């Protein structure tokens, strides 16, 4: 029982408004098929839910554990994870704007839904995922490319040719919460909703041909102000994913 848990990049990430303390997004998420973790269910009798892997957080803060807690109301799920443990082989860098933890969570939810015959729809799984993290609904639907809006909970498939994406992650730790705070205080701007509709209708390659790194991702300038070392990637025509620190280009 093994499934690939893919990374993602944001072709563009624009802010279109604010709801309470959350920023409303207009973004294009695309899976990176060459970069993935592997989620495995391994047969082993245990007394409680067991998750193994190279993580930088405690079990209680792990997105997969949080997903289990959402599903443990089902007896079949509780019994299954007395007989199986979860192992995640990590290849996606953490805290890098690539959605590794969100992808792991979504992959786990989809696997449990299938194996335990919960018969939950993608929409129902997405609602569970949205309680845990903003990027999780995108990975639940398993679209190669999608337009994402709201705070991440609105996911609409975007049909385009498969993209070959190269990713590089510098050894720079970007603090997402601080980047959003700096953006809101010093760089805040909103994309007009009509312009957002235009972006949602345009294929990813054409968007990247017409945008600079700063135009494609509203968070880049605030991330750069906090992490000046990011600037070296501007000259190579890389683009910035999420709140970083990963850069990508379409080959």
C-alpha positions as CSV (number, residue, x, y, z in Angstrom):
1,X,0.0,0.0,0.0
2,X,2.2,2.8,-1.4
3,X,1.2,6.0,-3.0
4,X,3.1,9.0,-4.4
5,X,2.6,12.3,-2.7
6,X,3.5,15.0,-5.2
7,X,4.9,18.5,-4.7
8,X,3.3,21.6,-6.2
9,X,4.3,25.0,-7.4
10,X,2.3,28.2,-7.7
11,X,2.5,29.4,-11.3
12,X,1.1,32.7,-10.0
13,X,-0.1,33.7,-6.5
14,X,-2.1,36.9,-6.3
15,X,-3.9,38.5,-3.3
16,X,-7.5,39.5,-4.1
17,X,-8.7,40.5,-0.6
18,X,-8.8,39.7,3.1
19,X,-11.2,37.7,5.2
20,X,-10.7,38.2,8.9
21,X,-7.0,37.3,9.3
22,X,-6.8,35.3,6.1
23,X,-5.6,36.5,2.7
24,X,-7.9,35.6,-0.2
25,X,-5.9,34.1,-3.1
26,X,-6.1,33.7,-6.8
27,X,-3.5,31.1,-7.8
28,X,-2.6,28.4,-10.2
29,X,-1.4,25.2,-8.6
30,X,0.5,22.7,-10.7
31,X,1.7,19.3,-9.5
32,X,5.4,18.5,-9.9
33,X,5.4,14.9,-11.0
34,X,9.2,14.5,-10.7
35,X,9.3,15.4,-7.0
36,X,7.3,13.4,-4.5
37,X,7.2,11.7,-1.1
38,X,5.9,8.2,-0.7
39,X,3.2,7.3,1.8
40,X,3.0,3.7,2.8
41,X,0.8,1.6,5.0
42,X,2.9,-1.2,6.5
43,X,1.3,-4.2,8.3
44,X,2.3,-4.1,12.0
45,X,0.3,-4.5,15.2
46,X,0.5,-1.4,17.4
47,X,-1.4,0.0,20.4
48,X,-2.0,3.4,18.9
49,X,-1.7,5.3,15.6
50,X,1.9,5.2,14.5
51,X,3.6,7.5,12.0
52,X,7.3,7.2,11.0
53,X,9.4,9.5,8.8
54,X,11.9,12.3,8.9
55,X,9.8,15.1,10.2
56,X,10.7,18.4,11.9
57,X,7.6,18.6,14.0
58,X,6.0,16.6,16.7
59,X,3.4,13.9,16.0
60,X,0.6,16.1,17.3
61,X,1.5,18.9,14.8
62,X,1.9,16.6,11.8
63,X,-0.8,17.0,9.1
64,X,-1.2,13.3,8.7
65,X,-1.8,12.8,12.4
66,X,-4.4,15.6,12.3
67,X,-6.1,13.8,9.4
68,X,-6.2,10.6,11.3
69,X,-7.8,12.4,14.3
70,X,-10.5,13.6,11.9
71,X,-11.2,10.1,10.7
72,X,-10.9,8.1,13.9
73,X,-14.6,8.5,14.5
74,X,-15.0,5.6,12.1
75,X,-14.5,2.3,13.8
76,X,-13.0,0.7,10.7
77,X,-10.3,3.4,10.6
78,X,-9.4,2.9,14.3
79,X,-9.2,-0.9,13.8
80,X,-7.1,-0.6,10.6
81,X,-4.5,1.5,12.3
82,X,-4.1,-1.0,15.1
83,X,-2.9,-3.4,12.3
84,X,-1.0,-0.9,10.1
85,X,1.5,1.9,10.6
86,X,2.1,4.8,8.3
87,X,5.5,5.5,6.9
88,X,6.4,8.6,4.8
89,X,9.6,8.6,2.8
90,X,10.4,12.4,2.5
91,X,11.9,13.8,-0.7
92,X,10.0,17.2,-0.8
93,X,11.9,19.8,1.2
94,X,9.9,21.2,4.2
95,X,9.0,24.8,4.6
96,X,9.8,25.4,0.9
97,X,6.5,26.5,-0.7
98,X,6.1,23.1,-2.3
99,X,3.2,21.8,-0.2
100,X,4.9,18.7,1.1
101,X,3.0,18.4,4.4
102,X,-0.3,19.3,2.7
103,X,0.3,16.7,0.0
104,X,1.1,14.0,2.6
105,X,-2.1,14.8,4.4
106,X,-4.3,14.7,1.3
107,X,-2.6,11.5,0.1
108,X,-3.3,9.9,3.4
109,X,-7.0,10.9,3.4
110,X,-7.5,9.5,-0.1
111,X,-5.7,6.3,0.8
112,X,-7.8,5.7,3.9
113,X,-11.0,6.6,2.1
114,X,-10.2,3.9,-0.5
115,X,-8.8,1.2,1.7
116,X,-11.4,1.5,4.5
117,X,-14.3,2.0,2.0
118,X,-15.5,5.2,3.7
119,X,-17.1,6.3,0.4
120,X,-16.5,9.9,1.1
121,X,-16.6,12.2,-1.9
122,X,-13.7,14.4,-3.0
123,X,-15.8,17.4,-1.8
124,X,-16.3,15.8,1.6
125,X,-12.6,15.0,1.9
126,X,-11.7,18.5,0.9
127,X,-13.8,19.9,3.7
128,X,-11.9,17.7,6.1
129,X,-8.6,18.8,4.6
130,X,-9.4,22.5,4.7
131,X,-9.7,22.2,8.5
132,X,-6.1,21.2,8.6
133,X,-4.4,23.3,6.0
134,X,-5.2,25.7,3.2
135,X,-3.3,23.8,0.4
136,X,-4.8,20.4,1.2
137,X,-8.0,20.6,-0.9
138,X,-5.9,21.0,-4.1
139,X,-4.1,17.8,-3.4
140,X,-7.3,16.0,-2.4
141,X,-8.7,16.5,-5.9
142,X,-5.5,15.1,-7.6
143,X,-5.7,17.6,-10.5
144,X,-2.5,18.1,-12.5
145,X,-3.3,21.8,-12.7
146,X,-6.0,23.9,-11.0
147,X,-7.1,27.4,-10.3
148,X,-7.3,27.9,-6.5
149,X,-9.2,30.7,-4.7
150,X,-10.7,31.7,-1.4
151,X,-8.2,30.8,1.3
152,X,-7.4,27.6,-0.7
153,X,-10.7,25.8,-0.4
154,X,-12.0,26.5,-3.9
155,X,-10.3,24.3,-6.4
156,X,-11.3,24.2,-10.1
157,X,-9.5,21.9,-12.5
158,X,-7.6,23.8,-15.3
159,X,-7.0,21.7,-18.4
160,X,-3.6,22.3,-20.1
161,X,-0.7,20.4,-21.5
162,X,1.4,18.6,-18.8
163,X,4.3,20.8,-17.7
164,X,7.9,19.7,-17.1
165,X,9.0,21.7,-14.1
166,X,12.5,22.1,-12.6
167,X,12.6,23.0,-8.9
168,X,15.5,24.3,-6.8
169,X,15.3,24.9,-3.1
170,X,18.1,27.1,-1.6
171,X,19.1,26.6,2.0
172,X,17.0,29.5,3.2
173,X,14.2,29.0,5.7
174,X,11.2,31.2,4.9
175,X,8.7,32.0,7.7
176,X,5.3,31.9,6.0
177,X,3.5,33.7,8.8
178,X,6.1,36.5,8.9
179,X,6.1,36.8,5.1
180,X,2.3,37.4,5.1
181,X,2.6,39.8,8.0
182,X,5.3,41.8,6.2
183,X,3.3,41.7,3.0
184,X,0.2,43.1,4.7
185,X,2.2,45.8,6.5
186,X,4.5,47.0,3.7
187,X,3.6,45.5,0.3
188,X,-0.2,45.0,0.4
189,X,-2.0,45.2,-2.9
190,X,-5.0,43.5,-4.4
191,X,-5.5,42.1,-7.9
192,X,-8.7,43.2,-9.6
193,X,-11.2,40.4,-9.7
194,X,-11.6,40.8,-13.5
195,X,-7.9,40.4,-14.0
196,X,-8.0,37.3,-11.8
197,X,-10.6,35.8,-14.1
198,X,-8.2,36.6,-17.1
199,X,-5.4,34.8,-15.4
200,X,-7.6,31.8,-14.5
201,X,-8.4,31.5,-18.3
202,X,-4.7,31.7,-19.4
203,X,-2.4,28.7,-19.7
204,X,0.6,28.6,-17.4
205,X,3.3,28.9,-20.0
206,X,1.8,32.1,-21.4
207,X,1.5,33.6,-17.9
208,X,5.2,32.9,-17.2
209,X,6.2,34.4,-20.5
210,X,4.6,37.7,-19.7
211,X,5.3,38.0,-15.9
212,X,8.4,38.8,-14.0
213,X,9.1,37.0,-10.7
214,X,7.6,39.9,-8.7
215,X,4.6,40.1,-11.0
216,X,3.8,36.4,-10.7
217,X,3.9,36.1,-6.9
218,X,2.7,38.9,-4.6
219,X,4.6,37.4,-1.7
220,X,8.0,37.5,-3.3
221,X,8.9,41.1,-2.4
222,X,8.1,40.6,1.3
223,X,10.0,37.3,1.3
224,X,13.0,39.0,-0.4
225,X,13.0,41.8,2.2
226,X,13.3,39.2,5.0
227,X,15.7,36.9,3.1
228,X,18.0,38.9,0.8
229,X,19.8,35.7,-0.3
230,X,16.8,34.9,-2.5
231,X,17.8,37.6,-5.0
232,X,20.4,35.6,-6.7
233,X,17.7,33.6,-8.5
234,X,16.2,36.6,-10.2
235,X,18.8,36.7,-12.9
236,X,18.1,33.1,-14.0
237,X,14.4,33.7,-14.8
238,X,13.2,31.5,-12.0
239,X,9.8,31.9,-10.4
240,X,8.9,31.8,-6.7
241,X,6.6,29.2,-5.3
242,X,4.2,30.0,-2.5
243,X,5.9,31.8,0.3
244,X,9.2,30.0,-0.6
245,X,12.0,29.3,-0.5
246,X,11.7,27.2,-3.6
247,X,12.1,28.5,-7.1
248,X,11.0,26.8,-10.3
249,X,11.0,27.1,-14.1
250,X,9.0,25.4,-16.8
251,X,11.3,23.5,-19.2
